Amino acid sequence: MRGHISAHAVCTAIREDIVSGALAPGSRLIEEILAARYGVSRVPVREALRTLQSEGFVTTRHHAGACVAEPTEQEAADLLDVRALLEPLGAARAAARRSPEHLKVLRGLVRLGRERARHGSPADLRQLDAWFHETLARAAGSPSLTALLTQLRRKIEWMYAVEPPARAGESWDEHGAVLDAVARGDVERARSLMAAHIERSLPVYRLRRPAGAAVRDPKRPVNTARARS
């Protein structure tokens, strides 16, 4: 069956292995080995690596070829700052362009999120949170913005571990408030509520460190861009 799997599917599989840490930062990405790993020919692997390089997950080194990228602490900090700009924009666009179908899904997610905040597991809450933000991004009615937000979330997941929130119930109340503003078509309120939600979520993010990396000073902020400001 080699060669019957698309480059898109191979790209998704490699990206997931990078994000999960199965393919560690700095490790070489050899086409023959990857082709055997995913049961495909080298052609879709080569195409997938080009896509992942454009997304920032893969880099090319002299004499080493393709490798998993090793993002710097500053690059990781910048991602959170970009998210703080784009997520409120996405919420504002959703308030202007949302469909009844999007609102139905978002209401179901908020209802389930509030329930799981009382009785569920951290893994459930993380998945529901991701679905809420992904659905809100799609509700913005802008494929380019949705693609940017999707890629941003993937890279943040790769670079950061997210601690179980101590305020899960409050977080889902904030989701609910954003949804109410979106449902009413209140663009500016949706924008400001999402900006506040993103700001309050920052403490749960902890930068992942590659094995053997220097240990961070615990007094030093994770988001160095915010620390500078």
C-alpha angles and dihedrals in degrees: 000000000000113000096024093098114088125241087242091058091047090048090052092049094049092045091051091050090050093048092047092049095244084122103044126217110274096019117135118252106213113189096219093051093046091048090054091044093055098031097243140112122267093256098075089040090055091049091047092052091053090053093047090049090055088051093051098247094107132042133186121233128196110259091000104066122204117007136170106268120251105215118206124236089251092054090051092049091050090057092062091049092050089049090053088058101041103041094060089047089052091050091049092050090047090055089055099041110023120135128218088251092056091048091050092053093044092051090051091050093049091049092049092042092055090049094049091046086065099040111005138093128262090247091056091050094049091052093046091048090052091049092050093052093043092051091047089051091052090048088061088077093222116114092194093052091044090052092049093050092046093051090045092054091049092053093046089051088051096049101036138052113214117219119217104269117246088209100049093142092051091047091056091046086057090050088051092051091051090049092051090053091047091049091051092048091240099155100182095044091049089051096048095044092051091048090053091046092052092048093051092048095060098091092065093062118094121180115244114230125207116244110279094017120139114275113251120240101251090219091059115092118246093221100061093177090061091043089059091053 
